[in-house]
């Protein structure tokens, strides 16, 4: 699958990516040949969901998702001209209103930017690069800003981004962008896979500063960041008028055979926002937070098994003069909470979720994992995570259920053709059985198969 790093171009996916990701390394300005390069991918996926958890939707759903990418770059010395075309389509097989703008983005120029590699800023210093135009971004853990890999459509931004490396493993990234409003956004346009080019405007602004320092203590990496989001209503796009400032710190060590690794990330969010998009709903102060903590051990065995324990906690809203539900901005859910698409009940809001995971890599072609999570509400009166299910009285309890997930991937043709098979279930707990708008149909069961051709 084609991947575009935060400050570079095409990046080859490894057969078994590490469970924890540090900040992307900056692209070297040397050893990059001038001239034109072309790469791309074609992905076919079929998904099915039984016992739908979303309120008032059909009990069963299934769909086909297609995503094609074509990326090109022309390099002439320190100048890069880069572009990427994405064609994301979805075809409903069963179930009404199950496809969204997250799945459909037909014939879209997701990236089109000019980059400047300025070389060494000073003797013995690192590299500096500047990108101007449309691009995708990966920041640190990707929990707040990331390029979607599992989801059919990706997050794109228009603006300027600068990346620099300095002495002793220090890397800095700064950006000021206009996030894209994905189109089509109407039901008829989505269902018909209609071509409608994404728009950006000054009604939605995202900026940030991100720093990373490797080898702080031993092989430990430290990251710190501040991200701002400014939003106001635009024609046809009512908003919650978010004015958010999100600050976070992340400390981690990468998994290695025979060693114990860890990751901890804490985020605090302040500013103001309305609880709904209604014009009569006025913004109120925001005070929200998120925590991820994980410890793992990778055994020095043939299959490189890694066992990890983890917990994710994201604040939910409560009645009062402050809005306390955490906003994950443009973050990616797949790496922590399982498949999205037709599934995806868990996310980074109103949740307490401890869990365990086993990753294995039998050889260079195979990798897989099995994971378990418990899921509870952080606030009993707020909507539970990404389900849309809520009991305003708080009398349905806090325990939502158990999620079990498994995945296996195999390179049928190394670096060219890969098959990915996965399944997940959510075993309903007290809250999902008792809340007034819960479906109460049974335990949601989800599965998918996809084939990805990369060139």
N, C-alpha and C positions, 0 to 999 in steps of 0.2 A: 504494500500500500504506500502511496506517495506521502511523504511527510515533509512539512516545511518548517524548519526551525525558526526561532524568533529573529535571528539576525543573519540568516543565510538563505540557502536554496535547498535543492533536493537532498534528503538525508536517507540513507539506506536503513531500513528497519532491521534490527537484529532478530534472529529466530526466537530468542527468549529475552525480552526486555526486562530490566530490573524492576521489581515490584515498587521500589521507591525511586523517584526521579529527582535529581538535583537540578540546579539552574543549567540551561543549555550552555555548552561551551561556545565561546565566540569563534567565528570562522577565521582561519588564518588568511592573511592577505597574500602570503607567498604561496607558491606551489599550486596556484589556481590557473590553469591554462586559459588564454584568451580564446574567443570564438563563441560559437552557438552550441547550446546543449538542450536536449528535449527529453522529457520523462512523463510518465503518466500511469494511470491505473483504471481498471474497470472492476467494479464490485457488484455482485448479484447476491441479494439476501432475501430469504423468505422467513417470516415470523408468524407465530400463532400464539394466541392467549385465550385461555379458557377460564371461566368464572371471573370476569372483568371486575376490578376493584373500584374503578371510577364511577361516581354516582350517575345513575340514570342513563348509562350506556348499555348497549346490547351485551348479553352474557358472554358471547364468543366473538373474537376478532382475529383476522389474519390479513396479511398484506405482503406484497412484493416491493422491495426497495432496490433501486438501481442508482449507482453513483459512478460517474465517469470524471476523471481529472486529466487535464493536459497542461503541463507546465513547461515553459521555455525560458531560457536566459541567454542573453548576449553579454559577454564580458570583453571589455577593451581596457586593459590596464587597471586602473583603480575604479573604473565605472562599470556598474552592472545595470542592465535593463532586464527586468524580470516580469513575467506575467503568468497567470494560472487561470484556466477556464474550468469551472465545475458545472456539471449537469446532474442534478439530483432529482429523481422522480420516484413517485410512490403510486402503487396500484392496489386499491382496496379489493380484497377477496370476500371478506365477511365482516359485518359490523359497521354501523353508521358513525360518521364523525370521528373516526379514529386517526385520520391523517391530519397533520398540522403543518404550519410554516417551518417547523423544525425538520420536516421530512422532504419538502419540495422547494427546490431553488433551481429552476430550469434555465440552462444556458446563461450562467452568471460569471462575470469576470471578478472572481474573488480576490485576485491579486494583480496589481499592475503598478509597479513602482520603479523608481530609479535609485540605485544604491551607490554610495561612494565609500570605498575602502581607503582610508587615509594613511594606512601604514603605521609605523611606530611614531607615536606622538613625541617621544623623547628617547635618548639612548637608554637601552635596557628596559624601556617601558613596553606596554602592551599595544594592542591594536585599537583603532577607532573606526567605526562604521556608522554611516547615516543613511537611512532609508526614507524616501518621500513618495507618498502615493497611497495605494490600497495594499493592505497586507493582512496576514493572520499573525497571531502572537501566542507564544507559550511563555508564561512567567512562572518560574519555580515549580511548585507542586501542581500547577494548572487548576487549582481549586477556585481561583477567582478570575483568572484570565487564561484561556487555553483554546487551542485548535481542536475541535471535536473530531475524534477518530471513529467512534462507533456510530454516533448520530449521523444521519444522512446529510444534513446541511451543516455548514461550518460558520463560525463567527468571523466576520471580517471588519476591518477598520480602515478609515481614510485619515491620513495625517502624516506626522513625522515621528521617527523613532531613531534614537542614537544609542549606540552600545560601545563601551570602552572597557579594556582591561588595563590594570595598573600593576604596581609592584605586589609581590607576595600573594598572588592568587586572588586579588580583588577584582571583581567585575561589576560594572554599573550600567544600568539601562534606564533611559528616560524617554517618555513618549507623551504626545498630545494628539488625540484622535477624535474622530466622529464615528461611533459605531453604526453599522448598517442596519436599517430597518428592512428585514427580509420580506420580499414580495414574491408571489401574491400572498395576501393575508386574508382574503375573503374565502368563504366556503366553496363557492363555485370555481374560483380560480385554482384553489388547492386541489380539489377533486379532479380537475381537468388538466393538471400539470401545465398551467398556462405560463407562457413566457412573460415575465414582468421584472424589469431590472431593479435591483435593490437601490434604496435611496439613503443618503446621509444628510444631516442638517445640523445646524448649531443648536437645535432644540435638544440634542443629546450629545454630551461631551464626556469623554473618558480620558483622564491623564494619570500619570503615575511616575514614581521613581522607585527603582528596584536595585538592591545591592546584594552581592554574594561574596563571601570570603571562604575559600577552601583552606583545609588544614589548620583550622583555628586551634584545635587540640587534637593531635594525632591526625586521623583521617576524617575528622568531623567538619562539616560545612555549616556555616551560619548565613542565613538570609534575613533581610529586613526590607520592608517596603511600605509605601504610602500610596493609595489609589483614590482618586477623586472622581465622582460621577455627578453630573449636573443635568437635570432633565426638566423640561417644561412641555406643556401641551403644544401640539402642532396640528395643522389641518388634517383631520382624519385619524389622528393618533392621540386620543386622550391618555393621560399619564397620571402617575401618583406624585408627580412633582418632586422626585427624589433629589435631594442635595446631600450626598453621602460622602463621608471620609472614612476610609477603611485602612487601618494600620495593622501590620502583622509581623511576627517573628517566627522563623523556622530554623530548627537545629536538627541535623540528621547525619547519619553515617551510612554509606552504601553497603548493601549485602556483599559478603565475600565468603567463599567456601571455608568452613571450619571456624567462622567467627560470628559473634552476636552483633546485630545492628539495631538502630533505633531511629525514630523520627518523632518530633513533637512540633506542632504548629499551633500558635495561638493568635487569634484575630479579634480586634475590637472595632466596632462600627458606630459612628456618631453622625450628627447632621440633622436633617429633617425630612419628612415624607408624609404623604396622606395614606390612610389605610385603604382607600379605594380610589378609582379613577374618576369618581363623580365630581363635577365642578363645585358642588356644595361642600365637599369634604376638604377641609383646610389642613395644610401640613402641620405636623406636631413634631417635637423633638424625638430623635432616634437614639436608642442605647441598646445595641445588640452585640452578640459575641459568638465565636466558634472556636472549638478546640478539637484537634486531632492528635492522638498519641498512639504510638506503635512500637513494639519491640519484637524482634525476630531473630532466628538463628538458622543459618544455612549450613547443613551438614556436608562434610567432605566425603560424599558418597557418589556413586555412579550417576544417579538421577538428580543430583544437586538439590535434594529436598530442602525447602525453607519453610519453617513453621513460624507463624507470627500471631501475636495477640494485639488487638487494637480497640480503640474506642473513639467514637465521633459524637460530639455534643454541639448542637446549634440551638440558640435561644428561640423561643416562640413568643407570640404576642400575648399580652395580658390587658385586661380592662384598665384604663387609666390615662394619664396625660402624656405618656410616652409610648412610642412604637418600639417594640422589643423583638420583633421577628427578624432573624438574620437574613440578609440578602447576599446570595452567592455571586452576584454580578454576572460575568460572562464565563463562569467556571464550568469545569467538566465533571460530571457525576460518575461516569463509568468506572474510573479507577478505584473508587471507594464503595459505591453503592450498587454495583451490578448493572446489567443491561438497561438501556433506556428504550427508545423505539416504542413498541406497543406496551412495554413493561415499565419499569422505573417508578415504583411507589415510594422509594426512599430518596431523600435529597438532603441538602445542607440547610434545613430550616425546621424548627420545632421537632427536634429528635434527640434522643439519647440512645446510642447504638453500640454496645460492646460486641466483639466478635473474634473469630479465629479463622486462619486461612492456611492451607497447605499448597505451596507451589512446587511443581516438579518440571525438570527439563531432561527427559531421557536421552536425547542426543540433539544434534544441531537442527534436526527437522521438527522434532516434537517439543511442545510445551503445553502445560495445562495447570489447572488448579481446582480446588474445591473449597468453598467458603461458607461460613455460617455467621449470621448476625441476629441478635435480639433487637427489637425495636420498641422504644417507649416514647411517649410524648414528653417534651420538656415542659410545655404548658398544657394543662388538661382542657383549657377552654379555646385553644387556637386550632386551626386546621392542621391535621397531622401531615407533616412533611410535604410530599408531592402528590398526595392522594386526592385532595379536595374534600376529605371527610372531616366533619367537625361536630362537636357537641358543645355549644356555647355555655351550657350549664355546668360542664365539667363532671357530670355524674356517670359518664361511661367509663371512667377509669383512665389509666395512663398506659397500660400494656397493650401494644398494637399487634405483636406477633413475632414469628421467627421467619427469617429469610434464609433459604439454602440455595446455593448457586454452584454450578460447575461449568468448566469450559475446557476444550481441547483444540489445539491448532496443529496443523501438519503442512509442511512445505512439500507439495506433490512434485513441484519442480523448484529447486532451491532458488530463492530470491525472485521467482517469476510467477508461480502459481501456488496459492495457499488456500486450504479449506479450514474453516472455523465453525465449530459446533458448540452450542451452549444451551443450558436450561436453567430455570430458576423457579422457585415456588415461594409463596408467602403464606405461612400457616397462620390463620387469623387468631388474634388474641382477643381479650375481653373488649377492648375499645372497638375493633372492627366488627365485632358481633353485636354490639349494643348501640352504637351511635345512630342517631335518627336517620341520616342520609347514607348509611352504609348499605351496600347491596345485599349482604347476607346470603350470597349464593353458594359459598364454599371457598376453598382455598385457591387463589389464583395460581395457575400453572402456565408457564411460558417456555417456549423453545424457539431456536433459530438455527439456520444453516446458511453460511455464506461462502462464496468463492470469490477470491480476489486475484486478478491478473495484474502484474506490475511490469512495466517496461521502462 
